[in-house]
């Protein structure tokens, strides 16, 4: 993951806090949810992305990410 221009995505169980924290240390940010993604128990999955923008704390270049509009 040395290429700062590359885009990576992954899914992780919402209950797996240690994994989420690990991925966040590598620049991944939560950008969506897959409902009932895991077949064994129907748990949702977070969709996490690592992009040039997430490395700078933004979701600007993440396809389909929910964005908030400043008031």
C-alpha positions in Angstrom: 0.0 0.0 0.0 2.9 2.3 -0.7 1.1 3.9 -3.7 -0.6 7.0 -2.3 -2.5 7.5 -5.6 -4.1 4.0 -5.5 -7.7 3.3 -4.4 -8.5 0.4 -2.2 -11.8 -0.8 -0.8 -12.8 -3.5 1.7 -15.8 -4.6 3.8 -15.5 -5.3 7.5 -18.1 -6.4 10.1 -19.5 -3.5 12.0 -18.8 -5.3 15.3 -15.1 -5.8 14.5 -13.8 -2.6 16.2 -10.2 -3.9 16.3 -10.1 -4.4 12.5 -11.8 -1.1 11.9 -9.2 0.7 14.0 -6.4 -1.1 12.2 -7.7 -0.1 8.8 -8.2 3.5 9.9 -4.5 3.6 10.9 -3.7 2.7 7.3 -5.9 5.5 5.9 -9.1 3.7 5.3 -12.4 5.6 6.1 -15.9 4.4 6.3 -17.9 5.4 3.3 -21.0 3.2 3.3 -22.9 0.2 4.6 -23.8 -3.1 3.1 -26.9 -4.3 4.9 -27.0 -8.0 5.9 -23.7 -8.6 4.1 -22.6 -11.6 6.2 -24.6 -14.7 5.5 -23.7 -16.5 8.7 -25.6 -14.1 10.9 -26.9 -11.3 8.7 -24.6 -8.7 10.2 -24.0 -5.5 8.2 -20.6 -4.6 6.8 -18.9 -1.2 6.7 -17.5 -0.3 3.3 -14.1 1.3 3.8 -12.0 3.1 1.3 -8.4 4.2 1.1 -7.8 6.9 -1.5 -5.7 10.0 -1.9 -8.5 12.0 -0.3 -9.0 9.6 2.7 -5.3 9.9 3.4 -6.1 13.7 3.9 -9.3 13.1 5.9 -11.8 13.6 3.1 -14.2 11.3 1.2 -14.1 13.7 -1.9 -12.8 11.0 -4.3 -14.7 8.0 -2.9 -17.4 6.8 -5.4 -20.9 7.0 -4.0 -19.8 8.1 -0.5 -22.4 10.0 1.5 -21.4 13.7 1.7 -22.7 16.2 4.1 -23.6 19.7 2.9 -22.3 22.5 5.1 -25.0 24.7 6.5 
